[in-house]
Amino acid sequence: MEIYKPKNINLQAYTIEHTDLKSASSDLFCKLKERWSTSTSANDRRLTLSSTSSEEDVLAGLVVASNYIIGTIMRIAPTKEVPTIPDKLFEDKTIQLSPHTDDMVNSSVTVLHTYYFLVCNDFVISTLPHSQIKRLQTYLNWWLTSGDDEKSYKFFPMIKVPDGIKLSEMKELALGEHYVVPKTDGSSSGSRYSIQTGVKIIDVAAEFLRQKVTDVPNLDELINKNILNARLVISFTKPRKMTIEDYKSTLSSYLKPIADAEDLSIKLKQGKTIKGKDILCNKTVSIERLDAVRISEPDLFEELKDFMRDITK
């Protein structure tokens, strides 16, 4: 019997944006429980990814407890030998596939990727990196939307403040040259400012120089040789009449939507600098492998619950 080394998996926590400002927490947990209780087969959980592709995302199973839910989502596609996924696969409420069985269903389906998530009242934990969390966001919004009741949950990387650091001490927020300005939905057209989105900070700076400076040297060459670099620095100052708690809440809201914290740094008033990766609420866990492909799901589920308890302490 071959023994496989454990697999390291990074668990990332996300806050849930909800539209009901009168509520202290999101209703995602309750909505998932309700939707799962009415789901009799996996057929109502099949999300086709493209009209030109046979790939699908499907919620394969859900573990429901009193204070959390753990879900498994598979991205599946027909094998080359079988043109369509057999309907038999989706008859049961949960989907279980094993590479060691030779029945018709398993031999006709390719599992391209599997990821896991935990939802409780206040946050989400997922095995997806924050650069891919929109996959879970899109799937859950699609599955929970019913008729005119359209869902639009958004997940943002949860921020943890290192021990001994006070959020109210934050002086500057600096976005490095490789940070990509998030694309907008066009809803900010009435703003006083026109911001180029979907591009790196360094590209915004280079375009500014091209427009404002005559006889500018080859900017691409300057950037490649690290002669020219750029950062977007945002400064914060607490108004005299604002309470410390309100100020901390305001600063926290600026940090949550940042999708790529790797190229971010926070400068504190006493001069200390914190890197963006150090403020993400994540945890790397070691999970038992069953074979070259599969992991022990009970082992992973225990780690998800332990991480949830750590966050809520």
Disulfide bonds with the S-S distance in Angstrom:
none
